[in-house]
């Protein structure tokens, strides 16, 4: 049996075929084939100032970010080293270890590339 591709939006494994399309029952996303998910992964990710980001870059937080489940927030100016670009999930396309908070997902529009 052929393994169907995971949903490119929510990464669900419960996808099914409908003619020439794939459908995700969890988020409702429909797509034609795996070419779309590959193109999405190769998408250029830019920071809040339009600079292109790459895996391993260091970034600085440009606005305070409230963290769910925590009484504190990530403060503006916090430096994050060694980011990893990932397929977008709910607008979050960066995976990083934030000092004092641990591993989490960030949105590219709340960071700027550091030198």
Buried (B, 14 or more C-beta within 10 A) or exposed (E): EEEBBBBBBBBBEEBEEEEEEBBBEEEEBEBEEEEBBEEBEEEEBEBBEEBEBEEEBBBBBBEEBEEEEEEEBBEEEBEBEEBEBBBBEEEBBBBBEBEEBEEBBBBBBBBBBEE
